Amino acid sequence: MKINFNVLDEPIEVKTLTSLIVNDKKVFNNIIQSLYSFNSEKNYFSILNDDYSLIKENELLLVTDILGYDFNSASLLKLLYNDLEVEFSNKIEVKDKIEKLLEEVTYLINNELIEYSIDLESDEITFLELFKALGIKVEVDSDTILERTIEIIQIFKYLNKKRILVLVNTSNYFSNEEFKVIEEYVELNNVIVLMIDNNEFDGVKKQYILDNDYYLSARIMI
């Protein structure tokens, strides 16, 4: 994938874990604001496929606060439930068995509703409603910022519609050794993670630095 914004001469390639340092605060703020209200067609900050087509809005996962990240927000759970429904659809026997049990439960309840003093009716329960009723959620078991970051990347990997994870101002949290752990995990899971920061730091193999004069330099470690 590639990224582009107004002050660049050409798009920057983003592969596995890539760091972008933007020293100019105005440019940095414009980028972050653009990501918050990301619109692939009209945006200060563009994210492109290899063929230079724009990615869709729902293909971006933006995290600006690792410590405050809600692993069980309504929007995230909806994505997870949709993915779960696809997984169940691929397991025909399991899906058929669940549907049969739901029909039996619905039948029993409807029979009881007939006896109730007020006229009531019911709808068929969907898989999404079933997941919600069962209280299915992400089990968070992280004691450190590094562990939370790894869990975020792990969840991102299994969100089929998401294609790029953007982490904002996370460099101050990690040592060089911790960056190696994150980098190895990203490479192992074959995902694309872009870190955007306002302060320079070491520890990431692939890093682009945009200075206050809008000069872009690349620092690639082998």
N, C-alpha and C positions, 0 to 999 in steps of 0.2 A: 504494500500500500504506500501511498504518498500523501504528504500534507503540503498545503500552500497557503500563504497569506500575503497581504499587500506589499510588504517590504522585501520579499524574496525575489530573486531573479529567476529562479526555477524551483520546482517542487523538491521536497526532501523525501528521500526514501525512508520508510519506517518498516523495520523487520525485527521480529522477536522483541527484545527489550531495547528501546531507543530513548535517549534522553535529549530534550531540547531545552537549552538555557536561553532565556530572553532577558537581557540586562536592562533594557529600556522598559520602565514601569508602565508607560502609556501603552506600548505595544503589547506587553504582557497582560494588562488589564483588558484590552480589547479582545485578545485571544480568549481569555477565560470567560468574559461576558458572552462572546460569540458561542462558546461551547455550552454555556448554560441554556441559551435559547437557540440551540443548534437547528439550522435549516439548511439542508443540503443545496437548495437552489439559490438562496439569498443569504450568504454568510460571509463574514470577514475572514473566517478560518475554514478552509476547505479540506476535506479528506477524500482522497481519490483511490480508485482501484488502479491496477497496473495498466489498464487500457484508458486511464484518465477519465473514466466515468465517475460521477459522484456517488458516494455511499448514501444510503437512506438514513433518515433521522433515527430510526429504531435500531440501527446497527452499531450505534455508539453507546458505550457505558462510561459515564463520567463519575469519578470519585474525587471529591475535594476535601474530604475529612475522613481519614481512615479510622480514627478513634470513634467518631460519631456515626460511622456508616451503619445504616439499619439493614441487617441481613434479612429481615422479615417485613419489609415495607410492603404495602398493598401492591404497588407496581411490580416489585421484584417477585412476589409470590404468584402474581398473575402469570408472569413469564414462566416461572417454574412449573405451575400447574398446567400450562399449555404444553410444555415439553413433556410432562408426565403423561398427559393424555395421548400424545403421539407415541410414547413408549408403550403404553397399554394397548394402543391400536395395533402395534406390531406383534403383540402376544395374543393371538386370536383366542386361545383356550381360556386364558386368564380373563380377558375382556368379556367373553361370553358368559363365564361363570359369575362374574360380578354383576353383569346386566340381569342375569336370571335371578340372583338374590335381591337385587333392587326391585325387580318386578314383584317378587313375593312380598317384600316389605310394603311396597306401595299398595298392593292388593289388600293386605291385612289392615292397613290404616284406613283405606277407603271404605272398607266394610264397617269399621268403627264410626266413621264420619256419618254414615247413613243413620246410625242410632242417635246421633247427637241432636239436641233440641234446636240448634241453629243450622241452617243450610250452609254447608261448607263444601269446598272443592279443592282439589290438589293438582299439581303439575308433576310431570315426570322429573325425577332428579337427574341432573347431568353429572358427568364425572367431575367437572370443575366445582360444582356445588358439594359433591361428596368429599372432595379433597379439603374444601374449606370447613365442612362440618366435622371432619375428623381432626381438624386442627393441625394439618401437616405443615411443618415449617422447618427452616434451616436450623440445625443444631449447631450452636456456636460454642466452640471449646478452644478459645485462644486467650492466653494470658499476656502475651506481648504484642507490640505493634507489628513485629515481623510476622508472627503467626496470623494476625488478622489480615495482613496483606496477602499472605499465601492463601488464606481462605477466600478472599475476594477474587483472586486469580482463578482459584479452583471453581467457584461458582460461575465466573465469567466463561470459563471453558465449556460448561454444560448449558449455557444459554444459547441455543442454536441460532437465534436471530442476531446476536451480538457478534461483531467482527473485530472491534478494536476497543481496548480498555485504556482510558486516559486517567492518569494519576496526577493530581496537581499539588505542587509544593510539598513533596514527601521526602525530599533528599536529606533534610535535617534529622530525620528519624533513624537513619541507618549508617552503620560503619561499612568500610570497604568489604569486610568479610560477609556482612549481611547482604550487601548488594550482590555478591557472588551467589549466595543461596537463592535470592530472588531470580537472578539471571538464569541459573541452572534450572529452576522450576519452570520458568517461562519457556525455555528452549525444550525442556522435556515434554511439555504439554503442547508445544507447537502453536502458541497463541501470539497475538500482537499486542504489546503493551507500550504505550507512549507516556513518558514522564515529562511534564512541563514544569519548570522551576524558574524562579527569579534570581537565585543565587547559584554560583558555580560550585561544583563539588567533583570529587574523583570517585572512581569505583565502578563505573559502567563502561562496558567495552565500546559501545557506539554512542557518541555524543556530538551534538551540534550546538555551537555557541554563537548567538547573535548579540554582538556588542552594541554599545550606545550609538555608534556610527552606522549601524545596520550592516556591518560587515559580518558575514557568516563564515565561521571556520568549523572544520570537522576534526574530531579527535577519535580515531579508531584504534582500539587496542586489540591485538591478536592473541 
